[in-house]
């Protein structure tokens, strides 16, 4: 079976992480399945030069966030994992509380129940105790919490360097070979 990754883009600032993730997966022979929330589509228009349709065209398959009957809503749909980039606190709350009222949260819930890898690029700052509690709950269920916090040991020169370092960490967790950032050598 060809490797499959689900990519979710919710409405937090930082949609470029999800967009760039899709673009980089295209060259990896990995089948991508995309869900964009309504607010995610709006932020694509606000924060990037892409249209939602251009982002959707980067994926092998794209689903409406309201389509809770899509193949991704079932554990029988085999995947290698899922990444929500960025992940709003609202989406995090749905995941942490198993409140599966849309496909993005349902697919995340299925990923967890099937013990597959789920990466959440939680994008909010500052964080209050409720946000931290939600991250802890999601982590306790098996989610990998990976806020897009830049590292500087690799001396990034561009915003792309910062974005690629975060995506490189996502790829590392999912077992996808990459050379997106300079690794620490001591």
Rosetta constraint file for C-alpha pairs under 8 A:
AtomPair CA 2 CA 29 HARMONIC 7.81 0.50
AtomPair CA 2 CA 30 HARMONIC 6.69 0.50
AtomPair CA 2 CA 31 HARMONIC 6.87 0.50
AtomPair CA 3 CA 29 HARMONIC 7.62 0.50
AtomPair CA 3 CA 30 HARMONIC 5.10 0.50
AtomPair CA 3 CA 31 HARMONIC 6.04 0.50
AtomPair CA 3 CA 79 HARMONIC 6.92 0.50
AtomPair CA 3 CA 80 HARMONIC 6.27 0.50
AtomPair CA 4 CA 30 HARMONIC 5.67 0.50
AtomPair CA 4 CA 31 HARMONIC 4.61 0.50
AtomPair CA 4 CA 32 HARMONIC 5.82 0.50
AtomPair CA 4 CA 33 HARMONIC 7.44 0.50
AtomPair CA 4 CA 78 HARMONIC 7.56 0.50
AtomPair CA 4 CA 79 HARMONIC 4.83 0.50
AtomPair CA 4 CA 80 HARMONIC 5.51 0.50
AtomPair CA 4 CA 81 HARMONIC 7.35 0.50
AtomPair CA 5 CA 30 HARMONIC 6.96 0.50
AtomPair CA 5 CA 31 HARMONIC 6.30 0.50
AtomPair CA 5 CA 32 HARMONIC 5.11 0.50
AtomPair CA 5 CA 33 HARMONIC 6.31 0.50
AtomPair CA 5 CA 79 HARMONIC 5.88 0.50
AtomPair CA 5 CA 80 HARMONIC 5.69 0.50
AtomPair CA 5 CA 81 HARMONIC 5.38 0.50
AtomPair CA 5 CA 82 HARMONIC 5.54 0.50
AtomPair CA 5 CA 83 HARMONIC 7.65 0.50
AtomPair CA 6 CA 32 HARMONIC 5.78 0.50
AtomPair CA 6 CA 33 HARMONIC 4.63 0.50
AtomPair CA 6 CA 34 HARMONIC 5.90 0.50
AtomPair CA 6 CA 35 HARMONIC 7.78 0.50
AtomPair CA 6 CA 79 HARMONIC 7.36 0.50
AtomPair CA 6 CA 81 HARMONIC 6.42 0.50
AtomPair CA 6 CA 82 HARMONIC 4.47 0.50
AtomPair CA 6 CA 83 HARMONIC 6.33 0.50
AtomPair CA 7 CA 18 HARMONIC 7.13 0.50
AtomPair CA 7 CA 22 HARMONIC 7.52 0.50
AtomPair CA 7 CA 32 HARMONIC 6.90 0.50
AtomPair CA 7 CA 33 HARMONIC 6.04 0.50
AtomPair CA 7 CA 34 HARMONIC 4.90 0.50
AtomPair CA 7 CA 35 HARMONIC 6.38 0.50
AtomPair CA 7 CA 82 HARMONIC 5.78 0.50
AtomPair CA 7 CA 83 HARMONIC 5.03 0.50
AtomPair CA 7 CA 84 HARMONIC 5.89 0.50
AtomPair CA 7 CA 85 HARMONIC 7.31 0.50
AtomPair CA 8 CA 18 HARMONIC 7.28 0.50
AtomPair CA 8 CA 34 HARMONIC 5.86 0.50
AtomPair CA 8 CA 35 HARMONIC 4.81 0.50
AtomPair CA 8 CA 36 HARMONIC 5.77 0.50
AtomPair CA 8 CA 37 HARMONIC 7.84 0.50
AtomPair CA 8 CA 82 HARMONIC 7.53 0.50
AtomPair CA 8 CA 83 HARMONIC 6.10 0.50
AtomPair CA 8 CA 84 HARMONIC 4.39 0.50
AtomPair CA 8 CA 85 HARMONIC 6.14 0.50
AtomPair CA 8 CA 86 HARMONIC 7.80 0.50
AtomPair CA 8 CA 104 HARMONIC 6.25 0.50
AtomPair CA 9 CA 15 HARMONIC 6.57 0.50
AtomPair CA 9 CA 18 HARMONIC 5.82 0.50
AtomPair CA 9 CA 34 HARMONIC 7.84 0.50
AtomPair CA 9 CA 35 HARMONIC 6.38 0.50
AtomPair CA 9 CA 36 HARMONIC 4.74 0.50
AtomPair CA 9 CA 37 HARMONIC 6.35 0.50
AtomPair CA 9 CA 40 HARMONIC 5.69 0.50
AtomPair CA 9 CA 84 HARMONIC 5.75 0.50
AtomPair CA 9 CA 85 HARMONIC 5.23 0.50
AtomPair CA 9 CA 86 HARMONIC 5.77 0.50
AtomPair CA 9 CA 87 HARMONIC 7.03 0.50
AtomPair CA 10 CA 15 HARMONIC 7.57 0.50
AtomPair CA 10 CA 36 HARMONIC 6.02 0.50
AtomPair CA 10 CA 37 HARMONIC 5.05 0.50
AtomPair CA 10 CA 38 HARMONIC 7.70 0.50
AtomPair CA 10 CA 39 HARMONIC 6.44 0.50
AtomPair CA 10 CA 40 HARMONIC 4.50 0.50
AtomPair CA 10 CA 84 HARMONIC 7.14 0.50
AtomPair CA 10 CA 85 HARMONIC 6.93 0.50
AtomPair CA 10 CA 86 HARMONIC 5.84 0.50
AtomPair CA 10 CA 87 HARMONIC 5.57 0.50
AtomPair CA 10 CA 88 HARMONIC 6.07 0.50
AtomPair CA 10 CA 91 HARMONIC 7.22 0.50
AtomPair CA 11 CA 15 HARMONIC 7.40 0.50
AtomPair CA 11 CA 37 HARMONIC 6.48 0.50
AtomPair CA 11 CA 38 HARMONIC 7.24 0.50
AtomPair CA 11 CA 39 HARMONIC 4.23 0.50
AtomPair CA 11 CA 40 HARMONIC 3.74 0.50
AtomPair CA 11 CA 41 HARMONIC 7.31 0.50
AtomPair CA 11 CA 42 HARMONIC 7.38 0.50
AtomPair CA 11 CA 43 HARMONIC 6.10 0.50
AtomPair CA 11 CA 86 HARMONIC 7.29 0.50
AtomPair CA 11 CA 87 HARMONIC 7.41 0.50
AtomPair CA 11 CA 88 HARMONIC 6.18 0.50
AtomPair CA 12 CA 39 HARMONIC 7.76 0.50
AtomPair CA 12 CA 40 HARMONIC 6.98 0.50
AtomPair CA 12 CA 43 HARMONIC 7.43 0.50
AtomPair CA 12 CA 86 HARMONIC 5.87 0.50
AtomPair CA 12 CA 87 HARMONIC 6.30 0.50
AtomPair CA 12 CA 88 HARMONIC 4.94 0.50
AtomPair CA 12 CA 123 HARMONIC 6.16 0.50
AtomPair CA 12 CA 124 HARMONIC 7.59 0.50
AtomPair CA 13 CA 43 HARMONIC 6.90 0.50
AtomPair CA 13 CA 47 HARMONIC 7.70 0.50
AtomPair CA 13 CA 86 HARMONIC 7.13 0.50
AtomPair CA 13 CA 123 HARMONIC 6.85 0.50
AtomPair CA 14 CA 18 HARMONIC 7.92 0.50
AtomPair CA 14 CA 47 HARMONIC 7.69 0.50
AtomPair CA 14 CA 85 HARMONIC 7.70 0.50
AtomPair CA 14 CA 86 HARMONIC 5.90 0.50
AtomPair CA 14 CA 123 HARMONIC 7.31 0.50
AtomPair CA 15 CA 19 HARMONIC 6.35 0.50
AtomPair CA 15 CA 40 HARMONIC 6.98 0.50
AtomPair CA 15 CA 43 HARMONIC 6.67 0.50
AtomPair CA 15 CA 44 HARMONIC 6.14 0.50
AtomPair CA 15 CA 47 HARMONIC 7.30 0.50
AtomPair CA 15 CA 85 HARMONIC 6.66 0.50
AtomPair CA 15 CA 86 HARMONIC 5.77 0.50
AtomPair CA 16 CA 20 HARMONIC 5.79 0.50
AtomPair CA 16 CA 44 HARMONIC 7.68 0.50
AtomPair CA 16 CA 47 HARMONIC 7.66 0.50
AtomPair CA 16 CA 48 HARMONIC 6.99 0.50
AtomPair CA 17 CA 21 HARMONIC 5.96 0.50
AtomPair CA 17 CA 85 HARMONIC 5.74 0.50
AtomPair CA 17 CA 86 HARMONIC 6.53 0.50
AtomPair CA 17 CA 163 HARMONIC 6.51 0.50
AtomPair CA 17 CA 167 HARMONIC 7.23 0.50
AtomPair CA 18 CA 22 HARMONIC 6.28 0.50
AtomPair CA 18 CA 84 HARMONIC 7.43 0.50
AtomPair CA 18 CA 85 HARMONIC 4.69 0.50
AtomPair CA 18 CA 86 HARMONIC 6.43 0.50
AtomPair CA 19 CA 23 HARMONIC 6.37 0.50
AtomPair CA 19 CA 55 HARMONIC 6.42 0.50
AtomPair CA 20 CA 24 HARMONIC 6.07 0.50
AtomPair CA 20 CA 163 HARMONIC 7.99 0.50
AtomPair CA 21 CA 25 HARMONIC 6.11 0.50
AtomPair CA 21 CA 167 HARMONIC 6.48 0.50
AtomPair CA 22 CA 26 HARMONIC 6.40 0.50
AtomPair CA 22 CA 32 HARMONIC 7.43 0.50
AtomPair CA 22 CA 58 HARMONIC 6.24 0.50
AtomPair CA 22 CA 59 HARMONIC 6.58 0.50
AtomPair CA 23 CA 27 HARMONIC 7.61 0.50
AtomPair CA 23 CA 58 HARMONIC 6.40 0.50
AtomPair CA 24 CA 28 HARMONIC 7.22 0.50
AtomPair CA 25 CA 29 HARMONIC 7.24 0.50
AtomPair CA 25 CA 30 HARMONIC 6.24 0.50
AtomPair CA 25 CA 32 HARMONIC 7.56 0.50
AtomPair CA 26 CA 30 HARMONIC 6.80 0.50
AtomPair CA 26 CA 31 HARMONIC 8.00 0.50
AtomPair CA 26 CA 58 HARMONIC 7.37 0.50
AtomPair CA 26 CA 59 HARMONIC 7.82 0.50
AtomPair CA 31 CA 59 HARMONIC 7.75 0.50
AtomPair CA 31 CA 60 HARMONIC 6.03 0.50
AtomPair CA 32 CA 59 HARMONIC 5.25 0.50
AtomPair CA 32 CA 60 HARMONIC 5.21 0.50
AtomPair CA 32 CA 61 HARMONIC 6.46 0.50
AtomPair CA 33 CA 59 HARMONIC 6.07 0.50
AtomPair CA 33 CA 60 HARMONIC 6.09 0.50
AtomPair CA 33 CA 61 HARMONIC 4.80 0.50
AtomPair CA 33 CA 62 HARMONIC 5.71 0.50
AtomPair CA 33 CA 63 HARMONIC 7.65 0.50
AtomPair CA 34 CA 56 HARMONIC 7.08 0.50
AtomPair CA 34 CA 59 HARMONIC 6.11 0.50
AtomPair CA 34 CA 60 HARMONIC 7.91 0.50
AtomPair CA 34 CA 61 HARMONIC 6.19 0.50
AtomPair CA 34 CA 62 HARMONIC 4.62 0.50
AtomPair CA 34 CA 63 HARMONIC 6.24 0.50
AtomPair CA 35 CA 62 HARMONIC 6.07 0.50
AtomPair CA 35 CA 63 HARMONIC 5.37 0.50
AtomPair CA 35 CA 64 HARMONIC 6.42 0.50
AtomPair CA 35 CA 65 HARMONIC 5.92 0.50
AtomPair CA 35 CA 103 HARMONIC 7.40 0.50
AtomPair CA 35 CA 104 HARMONIC 6.14 0.50
AtomPair CA 36 CA 40 HARMONIC 5.66 0.50
AtomPair CA 36 CA 41 HARMONIC 6.35 0.50
AtomPair CA 36 CA 63 HARMONIC 7.78 0.50
AtomPair CA 36 CA 64 HARMONIC 7.27 0.50
AtomPair CA 36 CA 65 HARMONIC 6.34 0.50
AtomPair CA 36 CA 104 HARMONIC 7.61 0.50
AtomPair CA 37 CA 41 HARMONIC 6.37 0.50
AtomPair CA 37 CA 65 HARMONIC 5.71 0.50
AtomPair CA 37 CA 104 HARMONIC 7.34 0.50
AtomPair CA 38 CA 42 HARMONIC 6.56 0.50
AtomPair CA 38 CA 65 HARMONIC 7.60 0.50
AtomPair CA 39 CA 43 HARMONIC 6.18 0.50
AtomPair CA 40 CA 44 HARMONIC 6.18 0.50
AtomPair CA 41 CA 45 HARMONIC 6.62 0.50
AtomPair CA 41 CA 52 HARMONIC 5.50 0.50
AtomPair CA 42 CA 46 HARMONIC 6.37 0.50
AtomPair CA 43 CA 47 HARMONIC 5.66 0.50
AtomPair CA 43 CA 48 HARMONIC 7.80 0.50
AtomPair CA 44 CA 48 HARMONIC 5.47 0.50
AtomPair CA 44 CA 49 HARMONIC 7.77 0.50
AtomPair CA 44 CA 50 HARMONIC 6.50 0.50
AtomPair CA 44 CA 51 HARMONIC 6.50 0.50
AtomPair CA 44 CA 52 HARMONIC 6.26 0.50
AtomPair CA 45 CA 49 HARMONIC 6.92 0.50
AtomPair CA 45 CA 50 HARMONIC 6.52 0.50
AtomPair CA 45 CA 51 HARMONIC 5.79 0.50
AtomPair CA 45 CA 52 HARMONIC 7.03 0.50
AtomPair CA 50 CA 54 HARMONIC 6.04 0.50
AtomPair CA 50 CA 55 HARMONIC 6.71 0.50
AtomPair CA 51 CA 55 HARMONIC 6.51 0.50
AtomPair CA 52 CA 56 HARMONIC 6.15 0.50
AtomPair CA 53 CA 57 HARMONIC 6.15 0.50
AtomPair CA 54 CA 58 HARMONIC 6.76 0.50
AtomPair CA 55 CA 59 HARMONIC 7.38 0.50
AtomPair CA 56 CA 61 HARMONIC 7.94 0.50
AtomPair CA 56 CA 62 HARMONIC 6.17 0.50
AtomPair CA 63 CA 67 HARMONIC 6.88 0.50
AtomPair CA 63 CA 70 HARMONIC 7.29 0.50
AtomPair CA 64 CA 103 HARMONIC 7.50 0.50
AtomPair CA 65 CA 102 HARMONIC 5.70 0.50
AtomPair CA 65 CA 103 HARMONIC 4.85 0.50
AtomPair CA 65 CA 104 HARMONIC 6.05 0.50
AtomPair CA 66 CA 102 HARMONIC 5.35 0.50
AtomPair CA 66 CA 103 HARMONIC 5.94 0.50
AtomPair CA 67 CA 102 HARMONIC 7.20 0.50
AtomPair CA 67 CA 103 HARMONIC 5.97 0.50
AtomPair CA 68 CA 73 HARMONIC 6.08 0.50
AtomPair CA 68 CA 101 HARMONIC 7.89 0.50
AtomPair CA 68 CA 102 HARMONIC 5.98 0.50
AtomPair CA 68 CA 103 HARMONIC 4.86 0.50
AtomPair CA 68 CA 106 HARMONIC 7.14 0.50
AtomPair CA 69 CA 73 HARMONIC 6.11 0.50
AtomPair CA 70 CA 74 HARMONIC 7.87 0.50
AtomPair CA 70 CA 103 HARMONIC 7.69 0.50
AtomPair CA 71 CA 77 HARMONIC 6.04 0.50
AtomPair CA 72 CA 77 HARMONIC 6.00 0.50
AtomPair CA 72 CA 103 HARMONIC 7.71 0.50
AtomPair CA 72 CA 107 HARMONIC 5.58 0.50
AtomPair CA 72 CA 110 HARMONIC 7.98 0.50
AtomPair CA 73 CA 77 HARMONIC 7.86 0.50
AtomPair CA 73 CA 103 HARMONIC 6.68 0.50
AtomPair CA 73 CA 106 HARMONIC 5.86 0.50
AtomPair CA 73 CA 107 HARMONIC 5.22 0.50
AtomPair CA 73 CA 110 HARMONIC 6.62 0.50
AtomPair CA 74 CA 107 HARMONIC 7.66 0.50
AtomPair CA 74 CA 110 HARMONIC 6.55 0.50
AtomPair CA 75 CA 110 HARMONIC 5.73 0.50
AtomPair CA 75 CA 111 HARMONIC 7.38 0.50
AtomPair CA 75 CA 113 HARMONIC 7.95 0.50
AtomPair CA 75 CA 114 HARMONIC 6.33 0.50
AtomPair CA 79 CA 116 HARMONIC 7.72 0.50
AtomPair CA 80 CA 116 HARMONIC 6.60 0.50
AtomPair CA 80 CA 117 HARMONIC 6.96 0.50
AtomPair CA 80 CA 174 HARMONIC 7.66 0.50
AtomPair CA 81 CA 111 HARMONIC 6.58 0.50
AtomPair CA 81 CA 116 HARMONIC 5.35 0.50
AtomPair CA 81 CA 117 HARMONIC 4.52 0.50
AtomPair CA 81 CA 118 HARMONIC 5.71 0.50
AtomPair CA 81 CA 174 HARMONIC 7.29 0.50
AtomPair CA 82 CA 108 HARMONIC 7.01 0.50
AtomPair CA 82 CA 111 HARMONIC 6.93 0.50
AtomPair CA 82 CA 116 HARMONIC 7.92 0.50
AtomPair CA 82 CA 117 HARMONIC 6.31 0.50
AtomPair CA 82 CA 118 HARMONIC 4.87 0.50
AtomPair CA 82 CA 119 HARMONIC 6.28 0.50
AtomPair CA 83 CA 118 HARMONIC 5.81 0.50
AtomPair CA 83 CA 119 HARMONIC 4.63 0.50
AtomPair CA 83 CA 120 HARMONIC 6.02 0.50
AtomPair CA 83 CA 121 HARMONIC 7.66 0.50
AtomPair CA 84 CA 118 HARMONIC 7.87 0.50
AtomPair CA 84 CA 119 HARMONIC 6.26 0.50
AtomPair CA 84 CA 120 HARMONIC 5.03 0.50
AtomPair CA 84 CA 121 HARMONIC 6.09 0.50
AtomPair CA 85 CA 120 HARMONIC 6.56 0.50
AtomPair CA 85 CA 121 HARMONIC 5.12 0.50
AtomPair CA 85 CA 122 HARMONIC 7.60 0.50
AtomPair CA 86 CA 120 HARMONIC 7.26 0.50
AtomPair CA 86 CA 121 HARMONIC 5.05 0.50
AtomPair CA 86 CA 122 HARMONIC 6.07 0.50
AtomPair CA 86 CA 123 HARMONIC 6.00 0.50
AtomPair CA 87 CA 91 HARMONIC 6.17 0.50
AtomPair CA 87 CA 92 HARMONIC 6.48 0.50
AtomPair CA 87 CA 120 HARMONIC 5.87 0.50
AtomPair CA 87 CA 121 HARMONIC 5.30 0.50
AtomPair CA 87 CA 122 HARMONIC 4.57 0.50
AtomPair CA 87 CA 123 HARMONIC 5.89 0.50
AtomPair CA 88 CA 92 HARMONIC 6.12 0.50
AtomPair CA 88 CA 122 HARMONIC 6.12 0.50
AtomPair CA 88 CA 123 HARMONIC 6.01 0.50
AtomPair CA 88 CA 124 HARMONIC 7.21 0.50
AtomPair CA 89 CA 93 HARMONIC 5.92 0.50
AtomPair CA 89 CA 122 HARMONIC 7.01 0.50
AtomPair CA 89 CA 123 HARMONIC 7.49 0.50
AtomPair CA 89 CA 124 HARMONIC 7.14 0.50
AtomPair CA 89 CA 131 HARMONIC 6.91 0.50
AtomPair CA 90 CA 94 HARMONIC 6.31 0.50
AtomPair CA 91 CA 95 HARMONIC 6.22 0.50
AtomPair CA 91 CA 104 HARMONIC 7.90 0.50
AtomPair CA 91 CA 105 HARMONIC 6.53 0.50
AtomPair CA 92 CA 96 HARMONIC 5.95 0.50
AtomPair CA 92 CA 120 HARMONIC 7.90 0.50
AtomPair CA 92 CA 122 HARMONIC 7.46 0.50
AtomPair CA 92 CA 134 HARMONIC 6.73 0.50
AtomPair CA 92 CA 135 HARMONIC 7.24 0.50
AtomPair CA 92 CA 138 HARMONIC 7.56 0.50
AtomPair CA 93 CA 97 HARMONIC 5.96 0.50
AtomPair CA 93 CA 99 HARMONIC 7.87 0.50
AtomPair CA 93 CA 134 HARMONIC 6.07 0.50
AtomPair CA 94 CA 98 HARMONIC 5.68 0.50
AtomPair CA 94 CA 99 HARMONIC 4.63 0.50
AtomPair CA 94 CA 100 HARMONIC 6.41 0.50
AtomPair CA 94 CA 101 HARMONIC 7.92 0.50
AtomPair CA 94 CA 105 HARMONIC 6.10 0.50
AtomPair CA 95 CA 99 HARMONIC 6.46 0.50
AtomPair CA 95 CA 100 HARMONIC 7.35 0.50
AtomPair CA 95 CA 105 HARMONIC 5.61 0.50
AtomPair CA 95 CA 106 HARMONIC 7.89 0.50
AtomPair CA 95 CA 108 HARMONIC 6.55 0.50
AtomPair CA 95 CA 109 HARMONIC 6.17 0.50
AtomPair CA 95 CA 138 HARMONIC 6.78 0.50
AtomPair CA 96 CA 134 HARMONIC 5.84 0.50
AtomPair CA 96 CA 135 HARMONIC 7.40 0.50
AtomPair CA 96 CA 137 HARMONIC 5.55 0.50
AtomPair CA 96 CA 138 HARMONIC 4.67 0.50
AtomPair CA 96 CA 141 HARMONIC 7.89 0.50
AtomPair CA 98 CA 105 HARMONIC 7.72 0.50
AtomPair CA 98 CA 106 HARMONIC 7.93 0.50
AtomPair CA 98 CA 109 HARMONIC 6.39 0.50
AtomPair CA 99 CA 105 HARMONIC 7.25 0.50
AtomPair CA 99 CA 106 HARMONIC 7.91 0.50
AtomPair CA 100 CA 105 HARMONIC 5.18 0.50
AtomPair CA 100 CA 106 HARMONIC 4.68 0.50
AtomPair CA 100 CA 109 HARMONIC 7.28 0.50
AtomPair CA 101 CA 105 HARMONIC 6.95 0.50
AtomPair CA 101 CA 106 HARMONIC 7.09 0.50
AtomPair CA 102 CA 106 HARMONIC 6.07 0.50
AtomPair CA 103 CA 107 HARMONIC 5.76 0.50
AtomPair CA 104 CA 108 HARMONIC 6.30 0.50
AtomPair CA 105 CA 109 HARMONIC 6.06 0.50
AtomPair CA 106 CA 110 HARMONIC 6.12 0.50
AtomPair CA 107 CA 111 HARMONIC 6.10 0.50
AtomPair CA 108 CA 112 HARMONIC 6.34 0.50
AtomPair CA 108 CA 118 HARMONIC 6.90 0.50
AtomPair CA 109 CA 113 HARMONIC 6.16 0.50
AtomPair CA 110 CA 114 HARMONIC 6.01 0.50
AtomPair CA 111 CA 115 HARMONIC 6.28 0.50
AtomPair CA 111 CA 116 HARMONIC 5.11 0.50
AtomPair CA 111 CA 117 HARMONIC 6.77 0.50
AtomPair CA 111 CA 118 HARMONIC 6.42 0.50
AtomPair CA 112 CA 116 HARMONIC 5.87 0.50
AtomPair CA 112 CA 117 HARMONIC 7.25 0.50
AtomPair CA 112 CA 118 HARMONIC 6.79 0.50
AtomPair CA 112 CA 141 HARMONIC 6.78 0.50
AtomPair CA 112 CA 142 HARMONIC 6.29 0.50
AtomPair CA 112 CA 143 HARMONIC 7.03 0.50
AtomPair CA 115 CA 142 HARMONIC 7.29 0.50
AtomPair CA 117 CA 142 HARMONIC 7.61 0.50
AtomPair CA 117 CA 143 HARMONIC 6.93 0.50
AtomPair CA 117 CA 144 HARMONIC 7.44 0.50
AtomPair CA 117 CA 174 HARMONIC 7.11 0.50
AtomPair CA 118 CA 142 HARMONIC 7.38 0.50
AtomPair CA 118 CA 143 HARMONIC 5.00 0.50
AtomPair CA 118 CA 144 HARMONIC 5.93 0.50
AtomPair CA 119 CA 143 HARMONIC 5.99 0.50
AtomPair CA 119 CA 144 HARMONIC 4.75 0.50
AtomPair CA 119 CA 145 HARMONIC 6.04 0.50
AtomPair CA 119 CA 146 HARMONIC 6.61 0.50
AtomPair CA 119 CA 170 HARMONIC 7.20 0.50
AtomPair CA 120 CA 143 HARMONIC 6.99 0.50
AtomPair CA 120 CA 144 HARMONIC 6.20 0.50
AtomPair CA 120 CA 145 HARMONIC 5.07 0.50
AtomPair CA 120 CA 146 HARMONIC 5.76 0.50
AtomPair CA 120 CA 147 HARMONIC 7.20 0.50
AtomPair CA 121 CA 145 HARMONIC 6.44 0.50
AtomPair CA 121 CA 146 HARMONIC 4.91 0.50
AtomPair CA 121 CA 147 HARMONIC 4.54 0.50
AtomPair CA 121 CA 148 HARMONIC 5.89 0.50
AtomPair CA 122 CA 145 HARMONIC 6.97 0.50
AtomPair CA 122 CA 146 HARMONIC 6.68 0.50
AtomPair CA 122 CA 147 HARMONIC 4.83 0.50
AtomPair CA 122 CA 148 HARMONIC 7.26 0.50
AtomPair CA 123 CA 147 HARMONIC 6.16 0.50
AtomPair CA 123 CA 148 HARMONIC 6.98 0.50
AtomPair CA 127 CA 131 HARMONIC 5.81 0.50
AtomPair CA 127 CA 132 HARMONIC 6.74 0.50
AtomPair CA 128 CA 132 HARMONIC 6.49 0.50
AtomPair CA 129 CA 133 HARMONIC 6.01 0.50
AtomPair CA 130 CA 134 HARMONIC 6.27 0.50
AtomPair CA 131 CA 135 HARMONIC 6.35 0.50
AtomPair CA 132 CA 136 HARMONIC 6.15 0.50
AtomPair CA 133 CA 137 HARMONIC 6.14 0.50
AtomPair CA 134 CA 138 HARMONIC 6.18 0.50
AtomPair CA 135 CA 139 HARMONIC 6.03 0.50
AtomPair CA 135 CA 145 HARMONIC 6.91 0.50
AtomPair CA 136 CA 140 HARMONIC 6.03 0.50
AtomPair CA 137 CA 141 HARMONIC 6.49 0.50
AtomPair CA 138 CA 142 HARMONIC 6.54 0.50
AtomPair CA 138 CA 143 HARMONIC 5.40 0.50
AtomPair CA 138 CA 145 HARMONIC 7.99 0.50
AtomPair CA 139 CA 143 HARMONIC 4.58 0.50
AtomPair CA 139 CA 144 HARMONIC 6.04 0.50
AtomPair CA 139 CA 145 HARMONIC 6.62 0.50
AtomPair CA 146 CA 170 HARMONIC 7.82 0.50
AtomPair CA 148 CA 166 HARMONIC 5.91 0.50
AtomPair CA 149 CA 166 HARMONIC 7.48 0.50
AtomPair CA 150 CA 162 HARMONIC 5.83 0.50
AtomPair CA 150 CA 163 HARMONIC 7.86 0.50
AtomPair CA 150 CA 165 HARMONIC 7.29 0.50
AtomPair CA 150 CA 166 HARMONIC 6.91 0.50
AtomPair CA 151 CA 162 HARMONIC 7.44 0.50
AtomPair CA 151 CA 165 HARMONIC 7.53 0.50
AtomPair CA 152 CA 156 HARMONIC 6.29 0.50
AtomPair CA 153 CA 184 HARMONIC 7.15 0.50
AtomPair CA 154 CA 181 HARMONIC 7.18 0.50
AtomPair CA 154 CA 182 HARMONIC 5.54 0.50
AtomPair CA 154 CA 183 HARMONIC 7.14 0.50
AtomPair CA 154 CA 184 HARMONIC 7.34 0.50
AtomPair CA 156 CA 161 HARMONIC 5.17 0.50
AtomPair CA 156 CA 162 HARMONIC 6.11 0.50
AtomPair CA 157 CA 161 HARMONIC 6.43 0.50
AtomPair CA 158 CA 162 HARMONIC 6.80 0.50
AtomPair CA 159 CA 163 HARMONIC 6.22 0.50
AtomPair CA 160 CA 164 HARMONIC 5.86 0.50
AtomPair CA 161 CA 165 HARMONIC 6.19 0.50
AtomPair CA 161 CA 180 HARMONIC 7.96 0.50
AtomPair CA 161 CA 181 HARMONIC 7.10 0.50
AtomPair CA 162 CA 166 HARMONIC 6.70 0.50
AtomPair CA 163 CA 167 HARMONIC 6.33 0.50
AtomPair CA 164 CA 168 HARMONIC 5.76 0.50
AtomPair CA 164 CA 180 HARMONIC 5.38 0.50
AtomPair CA 164 CA 181 HARMONIC 6.37 0.50
AtomPair CA 165 CA 169 HARMONIC 6.39 0.50
AtomPair CA 165 CA 180 HARMONIC 6.14 0.50
AtomPair CA 165 CA 181 HARMONIC 5.07 0.50
AtomPair CA 166 CA 170 HARMONIC 6.50 0.50
AtomPair CA 167 CA 171 HARMONIC 6.14 0.50
AtomPair CA 167 CA 180 HARMONIC 7.58 0.50
AtomPair CA 168 CA 172 HARMONIC 6.08 0.50
AtomPair CA 168 CA 178 HARMONIC 6.46 0.50
AtomPair CA 168 CA 179 HARMONIC 7.27 0.50
AtomPair CA 168 CA 180 HARMONIC 5.37 0.50
AtomPair CA 168 CA 181 HARMONIC 6.53 0.50
AtomPair CA 169 CA 173 HARMONIC 6.35 0.50
AtomPair CA 170 CA 174 HARMONIC 6.33 0.50
AtomPair CA 171 CA 175 HARMONIC 5.97 0.50
AtomPair CA 171 CA 176 HARMONIC 4.80 0.50
AtomPair CA 171 CA 177 HARMONIC 6.87 0.50
AtomPair CA 171 CA 178 HARMONIC 6.92 0.50
AtomPair CA 172 CA 176 HARMONIC 5.85 0.50
AtomPair CA 172 CA 177 HARMONIC 6.99 0.50
AtomPair CA 172 CA 178 HARMONIC 7.57 0.50
